[in-house]
Amino acid sequence: MSDQSLPRVVVIGGGTGMPVLLRGLKSFPIDLTSIVTVADDGGSSGRLRDELSMPAPGDIRNVIAALSDAEPMLLDLFQHRFANGNGLSGHSMGNLLLAAMTSVTGDFLNGITEISRVLNVKGKILPIANQNMFLHAEMVDGTIVSGESNIPKSGKKIKRVFLSPEPVQPLPEAVEAVKQADLVIVAPGSLYTSTLPNMIVSQIGDALRETHGKVVYVCNVMTQYGETTGYTAADHIQAIYDHIGEGCLHSIVVHNQEIDETMQQKYAEENASPVIYDTDRLLDLGIEIIEGDIIDPNQKALRHDTYKIAQLLVSLLQSEQDQKES
């Protein structure tokens, strides 16, 4: 099957949840595009942003690693983080390579494309924007907190997040990929600091409403202290609607099994609890609910099962095709 005839799947997100989805999706016969946030300002990414005025490379690096079919040793090298060394401590090799390739090619997107070619990456990886951008949050009490890494630490309830400089110009390729997709997947992750920074970029919200494909939000399994404390599944959807308006999501994927009590206690120490999916509110919001047992029980932390979630999401493509033919 040629790339032109493969179903087009776009995944939007960042953080730790997105690579989990992508590792499973890359094994299916799909035309895959990943649109990744570049608003991270912590650790190695933050230092490179400050020193080189480049978009944050960290989330891009993790997506490259997830989609690469390179030799394991090469990937270990790419993901290696220096533990010591004057100036090197804390940096990951992949971030440094992305910074170097950006300098060599003169452009962040070109740098990503070249490294993707070298590491035999499945599909296309696009930063949401080809420029340095900064995330800010307005809290319910009216205060403004700046910096992706600072927002969850404030301990205050978030009213909204926004980017600077305004307007951030999305990559035209990213906007077009969303519009042309057969399936758009909004990956799980930190709602205000990984998920929304992509969706609030100018033109992306419109593209989500205009796309002919189904737009599916994979909901987080646990709440996150400093971002979504006490949030239900419908609260996650409402937060997205509050930022970019209704009509941008069609479905939500939720885990429908009880969370192990020991695991719940572990997360309770971090002030996190299972996300309750409130069926009636979700339906009132016009959201289709897709349930499944999609957690990997063998992980020490709660993580989506790479293969289960990918298989469920790809099955939606066939369901959409069946509906169109019926």
Secondary structure, DSSP 8 states (H G I E B T S, - for coil): --GGGS-EEEEEE-TTHHHHHHHHHTTSSSEEEEEE-----SHHHHHHHHHH-----HHHHHHHHHHB-S-HHHHHHHH-B--SSTTTTT-BHHHHHHHHHHHHHTSHHHHHHHHHHHTTBSSEEEESBSS--EEEEEETTS-EEESTTTTGGG-S-EEEEEEESSS--B-HHHHHHHHH-SEEEE--S-IIIIIHHHHTSTTHHHHHHH-SSEEEEE--SB--TTT-TT--HHHHHHHHHHHH-TTS--EEEEE-S---HHHHHHHHTTT--B----HHHHHHTT-EEEEE--B-TTSSS--B-HHHHHHHHHHHHHHHHHHHH-
